[in-house]
Amino acid sequence: MRLKPRVILGAFDETDTPLSWRSIAGSSTSWLVALLGLLWFLTYQYCRFAYSHDPTSYFFDQAHGYERRYSLRREQQAYQFIAAANSTSASPIPTQAEPLMCIGIATVARTSAQQYVRGTIGSLLQGLADEERRSIYLMPFIAHTNPSDHPIYQEPWLAAVSNRVLEYDVSDDDRARLQQLEGGHHFRNKSMYDYGYLLEKCHETGASWIAMLEDDVLARDGWYAEATDALSRLRRTTNDNGWLYLRMFYTEGLLGWNSEEWVRYLGWSVVSFLVLTAILYGARIKVKRLQRSLTNRSLTNPAVLCVCFAALPAFIILYFMAGRVSMQPWAAGVHRMDRFGCCSQGFIFPRAIVPRLIQRTRKAMDEDYYVDMLLERWADADGLKRFVVVPSLLQHVGAKSSKGWGYDHSAGTTWNFGFESHPR
């Protein structure tokens, strides 16, 4: 009788029996491969659902990521506050002699019918306790040489909720230059002048902290208590002249797996491989010595190789696909953010740094770059620390840019995705 030849793949040690394709199909290794494959597939499906809001994730879905789950509710609260203020002639709650914080908001008329500044101011004030409101000096700045060009200028609520509605009080030469910048649509240059002008007026109030906000953001409920708590901690640990700002807004899209750190990612992947391999082979040697036959048959060399060279790399890839923001989230609190910060939606400056910042905005008025670029270049040059509050205190909701045509796409995608997870 002629025997059918058997294909021998090899034996790894004296206790391993010769392996054939038929024996592999019925072996514990094949079941392990099937189990790990099923586990990877189920994890992949979970990631598709769980991380669709993470812009650093392979599974990011714009339809879900930009869904206004909290900001829409917060916007409604803000507009209700403004509507109530619009129907009363009452003055704002008086501010204490030296306010804790001056909030400056430079606003220009949008080309669309929607003026986001109403929601910005309403969200800042809605929900504040009287004591908190008394510690704030609110100064909206109508950044038009003719303030009547802004639709909100004549609306009753503006004076009712503001400590001062700022207008240009400048020399004839400066006014003529500003009109020239307005007419020529030199938005970057004019915004630099406006930033310095508003900083100067806020500094004159004597406030310890000066917050500069854009006019198309929403503040989440409880923002002021979290901001002042963060500032108190910074004051205890950092000299006011050693740091530039506390960032109130950031976008997670810049916090992904940055190419500058690939060596670190590779290093941890290799360490994970070596540690797992050592654990499995150590366990295999131990169970062989104890002659536990069932475990020994499960921890075969092919099984160990399958886990280390196939399953582990597959799960490491899935880890990176899931996104850095989801896999390595920042804890709530204050963090250093000397890199990858964007944009200029909201900063809080210590009073001590403001005079130097005003001088820099004046020097940079003829330069063709934005305020956040000015801040980052200065901080990098002088070694100034920068911080951020996590989670974000603000959301950017301006789909129409104040800079004019050509900027609307970037405006609409400047978004903090975690903000929308705030409890309603």
Secondary structure, DSSP 8 states (H G I E B T S, - for coil): -----------SSTTS----HHHHHTSHHHHHHHHHHHHHHHHHHHHHHHTTT-TTSTT--HHHHT--SSHHHHHHHHHHHHHHHHT---------SS-SEEEEEEE---SSS--THHHHHHHHHTT--HHHHHTEEEEEEE-SSSGGGSTTTT-HHHHHH-S--B-----HHHHHHHHHHHHTT-HHHHHHHHHHHHHHHHHTTT-SEEEEE-SSEEE-TTHHHHHHHHHHHHHHHS-GGGEEEEES---GGGSS--GGGHHHHHHHHHHHHHHHHHHHHHHHHHHHHHT-HHHHHHS-HHHHHHIIIIIHHHHHHHHHHH-HHHHS---SEEEE-SSS---SSEEEEEGGGHHHHHHHHHHGGGSSS-HHHHHHHHHHHHT-EEEEEES-SEEE--SS-TT-TT-HHHHHH---TGGGGS--
